[in-house]
Amino acid sequence: MLLNELTLIEAANLETHFNQNGLQAGQGSFEIDYGSLSIEAGGSLIADTSKSVLVVHAEPKAFGKRENHESVEFSVSIKMRLIFAYPASYEIDENFVKENSWFFSSQMKIFFKQYAESILRQSGIDGMKLPMN
């Protein structure tokens, strides 16, 4: 099976945790911990039994620190789920998942960037650009 036969049918933010300790403008840095992916494949798509699904779970986190300070200024973590559909005639094995883990990781990082930047903007932390990958 080729990656172009996968169709992303859901990108969900299942749970968000956000904490902000300061409200003053200033400079700083941030770290991102994408964590590991949990990938399951083989279930049937209820709406179309000719399709199977591959489900990716992740819980990436970002932490920001003010310049010259050790304490965390803000943190955001998001439990995410991505669901891909593919033709049920294919069987996805562990080798396929390993060889293409870069793709699933990249997709998760793109959605984390969008979700996290939106949360940060709404909290007044504007102008912070998380990396795409």
C-alpha positions as CSV (number, residue, x, y, z in Angstrom):
1,M,0.0,0.0,0.0
2,L,1.1,3.6,-0.7
3,L,0.7,6.6,1.5
4,N,-1.5,8.3,-1.1
5,E,-4.1,5.6,-0.5
6,L,-4.6,6.9,3.1
7,T,-7.3,9.5,3.6
8,L,-7.3,11.6,6.7
9,I,-10.9,11.6,8.0
10,E,-10.4,13.0,11.5
11,A,-7.9,15.2,13.3
12,A,-9.3,15.6,16.9
13,N,-8.2,17.5,19.9
14,L,-9.5,15.1,22.6
15,E,-8.2,17.0,25.7
16,T,-6.2,20.2,26.3
17,H,-4.3,21.3,29.3
18,F,-3.0,24.9,29.4
19,N,-1.3,26.7,32.2
20,Q,0.1,30.3,32.2
21,N,2.0,31.7,35.1
22,G,2.8,35.2,33.9
23,L,1.1,38.0,32.0
24,Q,3.9,40.3,31.2
25,A,5.3,40.8,27.7
26,G,8.9,39.7,27.2
27,Q,11.3,37.4,25.5
28,G,11.9,33.7,26.1
29,S,12.2,30.3,24.6
30,F,10.2,27.2,24.4
31,E,10.7,23.4,24.2
32,I,8.4,20.9,22.5
33,D,8.1,17.2,23.6
34,Y,6.2,15.4,20.9
35,G,6.4,12.1,22.8
36,S,5.7,8.8,21.1
37,L,2.9,7.8,18.8
38,S,0.5,5.0,19.4
39,I,-0.7,3.5,16.1
40,E,-3.5,0.9,15.6
41,A,-4.7,-0.4,12.3
42,G,-7.3,-2.8,10.9
43,G,-10.7,-1.7,12.3
44,S,-13.5,-1.2,9.9
45,L,-15.0,2.2,9.1
46,I,-18.6,2.0,10.2
47,A,-19.9,4.3,7.5
48,D,-18.2,2.4,4.7
49,T,-17.2,-1.2,5.4
50,S,-15.1,-1.2,2.2
51,K,-12.6,0.9,4.2
52,S,-10.4,0.1,7.2
53,V,-9.0,2.6,9.6
54,L,-5.6,3.5,11.0
55,V,-5.7,5.4,14.3
56,V,-2.8,7.5,15.6
57,H,-2.8,8.8,19.2
58,A,-0.3,11.3,20.6
59,E,0.1,13.7,23.5
60,P,2.6,16.4,22.5
61,K,3.5,19.2,25.0
62,A,5.1,22.6,24.7
63,F,6.8,24.5,27.6
64,G,7.8,28.2,27.5
65,K,10.3,29.9,29.8
66,R,11.0,33.6,30.2
67,E,14.5,34.7,29.3
68,N,17.0,34.4,32.2
69,H,14.4,32.5,34.3
70,E,14.2,28.8,35.1
71,S,10.5,28.5,36.0
72,V,7.9,27.5,33.3
73,E,6.0,30.5,32.1
74,F,3.4,28.5,30.2
75,S,2.7,24.9,29.2
76,V,0.2,23.4,26.8
77,S,-0.4,19.7,26.2
78,I,-2.9,18.2,23.8
79,K,-4.2,14.6,23.6
80,M,-4.7,14.1,19.8
81,R,-6.2,11.5,17.6
82,L,-5.8,11.2,13.8
83,I,-7.9,8.7,11.9
84,F,-7.0,7.6,8.4
85,A,-9.1,5.5,6.1
86,Y,-7.7,3.1,3.6
87,P,-9.1,0.3,1.3
88,A,-10.1,-2.8,3.4
89,S,-8.4,-5.0,0.7
90,Y,-5.0,-3.9,2.2
91,E,-3.6,-5.2,5.4
92,I,-1.3,-2.9,7.3
93,D,1.5,-4.6,9.1
94,E,4.1,-3.5,11.6
95,N,6.7,-3.0,8.9
96,F,4.4,-0.5,7.0
97,V,3.9,1.4,10.3
98,K,7.7,1.5,11.0
99,E,8.6,2.5,7.5
100,N,6.0,5.3,7.4
101,S,6.2,6.5,11.0
102,W,7.8,9.8,9.7
103,F,4.5,10.5,7.9
104,F,2.3,10.0,10.9
105,S,4.6,12.0,13.1
106,S,4.7,14.8,10.6
107,Q,0.9,14.9,10.4
108,M,0.6,15.0,14.2
109,K,3.1,17.8,14.4
110,I,1.3,19.9,11.9
111,F,-2.0,19.7,13.8
112,F,-0.3,20.2,17.1
113,K,1.2,23.4,15.7
114,Q,-2.2,24.7,14.6
115,Y,-4.0,23.8,17.9
116,A,-1.2,25.1,20.2
117,E,-0.7,28.4,18.3
118,S,-4.4,29.0,18.5
119,I,-4.5,28.4,22.2
120,L,-1.4,30.6,22.8
121,R,-2.9,33.5,20.7
122,Q,-6.1,33.4,22.6
123,S,-4.2,33.6,25.9
124,G,-2.3,36.7,24.8
125,I,0.9,34.8,23.9
126,D,1.0,36.1,20.4
127,G,3.7,35.9,17.8
128,M,5.1,32.6,18.9
129,K,5.6,30.3,15.9
130,L,6.1,26.6,16.6
131,P,8.0,24.6,14.1
132,M,6.1,22.8,11.3
133,N,8.1,19.7,11.8
